[in-house]
């Protein structure tokens, strides 16, 4: 199990710069959450995309619904759709 976990951590480290760039692109022009200074859903999308890439080792395709979440004050944040065909244009995964 440690080897699998270690492999996942290595992939997360490898993919994190691409994930950050993709999520930053998504966040452009969106209203900022005053508590975090990031767009609502920024951290949720970052975590979801990073987990997806580690699991599938490929970019997601089509529209995916991000799960509902909670902010640090335990307030509900609604789910939202993300069109990965548009969002990931021009991005590739490092090897």
C-alpha positions in Angstrom: 0.0 0.0 0.0 2.9 2.4 0.8 4.2 2.0 -2.8 0.8 2.9 -4.3 0.5 5.9 -2.0 4.0 7.0 -2.8 3.3 6.7 -6.5 0.2 8.8 -6.2 2.1 11.5 -4.3 4.7 11.5 -7.0 2.0 11.9 -9.7 0.4 14.7 -7.7 3.7 16.6 -7.5 4.2 16.0 -11.3 0.7 17.2 -12.3 0.3 20.1 -9.8 1.8 22.8 -12.0 -0.5 21.8 -14.9 -3.5 21.7 -12.6 -2.7 25.1 -11.2 -2.4 26.6 -14.7 -5.7 25.0 -15.8 -7.6 26.1 -12.7 -6.2 29.6 -13.0 -7.5 29.7 -16.5 -10.9 28.6 -15.3 -10.9 31.2 -12.5 -10.2 34.2 -14.9 -13.0 36.7 -14.7 -14.9 34.9 -11.9 -15.9 36.7 -8.7 -13.5 36.2 -5.9 -14.4 34.7 -2.5 -13.5 37.4 0.0 -12.3 34.9 2.5 -9.8 33.2 0.2 -9.1 35.7 -2.5 -9.8 32.9 -5.1 -12.8 32.2 -7.2 -15.5 30.2 -5.5 -14.8 26.5 -6.3 -11.1 27.1 -7.0 -9.9 24.7 -4.3 -12.6 22.1 -5.0 -11.8 22.1 -8.8 -8.0 21.9 -8.0 -8.5 18.8 -5.7 -11.0 17.2 -8.1 -8.8 17.6 -11.2 -5.6 16.5 -9.4 -7.4 13.3 -8.1 -8.8 12.7 -11.6 -5.4 13.0 -13.3 -3.7 10.7 -10.8 -6.5 8.1 -11.2 -6.8 8.2 -15.0 -3.5 9.6 -16.1 -5.4 11.6 -18.8 -7.3 14.8 -19.1 -11.0 14.7 -18.4 -13.2 15.2 -21.5 -16.6 16.8 -21.8 -18.6 18.5 -19.1 -18.2 17.3 -15.5 -20.2 18.5 -12.5 -18.1 19.6 -9.6 -19.5 18.3 -6.3 -21.2 20.6 -3.8 -18.8 21.8 -1.2 -18.4 23.8 2.0 -16.3 26.8 2.7 -14.2 27.2 5.8 -17.2 28.6 7.6 -19.2 25.5 6.8 -21.4 27.3 4.3 -22.7 25.3 1.4 -21.1 26.1 -2.0 -23.2 24.9 -4.9 -22.0 22.4 -7.5 -21.0 23.8 -10.9 -20.3 22.4 -14.4 -16.8 22.6 -16.0 -16.3 22.0 -19.7 -12.9 20.3 -19.8 -12.8 20.2 -23.6 -12.5 24.0 -23.7 -10.6 24.4 -20.5 -7.8 22.0 -21.2 -7.1 23.1 -24.8 -3.4 23.6 -25.2 -2.5 21.7 -22.1 -0.8 18.3 -21.9 0.3 16.1 -19.0 4.0 15.9 -18.1 5.5 12.5 -18.3 
